[in-house]
């Protein structure tokens, strides 16, 4: 049987938990680092209040969410 001092056993236990937490954080982080790119055709600029907003619909005319005015491409 292997004899280990109590303080060394606790230190190894805490170290193994920290390694597991770090590995879980590292591998879950890669899923969130996806390339988020936005097509410029979805970015709209309001001509009345100069608000920049995103509208993913393929419309020719869009309604500004801030002031309610209509904007065309």
C-alpha positions as CSV (number, residue, x, y, z in Angstrom):
1,X,0.0,0.0,0.0
2,X,1.2,3.5,-0.8
3,X,1.5,5.8,2.1
4,X,0.9,9.5,1.4
5,X,1.0,12.3,3.9
6,X,-2.5,13.9,4.4
7,X,-1.4,17.4,3.2
8,X,0.1,16.0,0.0
9,X,-3.1,13.9,-0.6
10,X,-5.2,17.0,-0.3
11,X,-2.9,19.0,-2.5
12,X,-3.0,16.3,-5.2
13,X,-6.8,16.2,-4.9
14,X,-7.2,20.0,-5.4
15,X,-4.7,19.9,-8.2
16,X,-6.6,17.2,-10.1
17,X,-9.9,19.1,-9.6
18,X,-8.2,22.3,-11.0
19,X,-6.9,20.5,-14.0
20,X,-10.3,19.0,-14.8
21,X,-12.0,22.5,-14.4
22,X,-9.3,24.0,-16.7
23,X,-9.8,21.4,-19.4
24,X,-13.5,21.8,-19.3
25,X,-13.2,25.5,-19.6
26,X,-10.6,25.2,-22.4
27,X,-12.7,22.8,-24.6
28,X,-16.0,24.7,-24.0
29,X,-14.3,27.9,-25.0
30,X,-13.5,26.7,-28.5
31,X,-17.2,26.3,-29.2
32,X,-17.9,29.9,-28.5
33,X,-15.0,31.3,-30.6
34,X,-16.8,30.8,-33.9
35,X,-16.2,33.4,-36.6
36,X,-19.2,35.8,-36.4
37,X,-19.4,37.6,-39.7
38,X,-22.3,39.8,-40.8
39,X,-23.1,40.4,-44.4
40,X,-23.2,44.2,-45.1
41,X,-26.6,43.9,-46.8
42,X,-28.2,43.3,-43.3
43,X,-26.8,46.5,-41.8
44,X,-29.2,49.4,-42.1
45,X,-28.7,53.1,-41.3
46,X,-31.7,55.2,-40.4
47,X,-31.7,58.5,-42.4
48,X,-33.8,60.3,-39.7
49,X,-32.2,59.4,-36.4
50,X,-28.9,58.0,-37.7
51,X,-29.4,54.8,-35.8
52,X,-27.5,51.7,-37.1
53,X,-29.5,48.5,-36.8
54,X,-29.5,44.9,-38.2
55,X,-32.4,43.6,-40.3
56,X,-32.0,40.1,-41.6
57,X,-35.0,40.2,-43.8
58,X,-34.5,40.5,-47.6
59,X,-36.8,43.5,-47.8
60,X,-36.2,46.6,-49.9
61,X,-37.8,48.9,-47.2
62,X,-37.1,48.5,-43.5
63,X,-38.6,50.0,-40.4
64,X,-36.2,51.7,-37.9
65,X,-36.6,50.1,-34.4
66,X,-35.8,53.4,-32.7
67,X,-37.8,56.1,-34.4
68,X,-40.2,54.0,-36.6
69,X,-39.3,55.7,-39.9
70,X,-39.0,53.8,-43.1
71,X,-35.7,53.4,-44.8
72,X,-34.9,52.0,-48.2
73,X,-31.8,50.4,-49.4
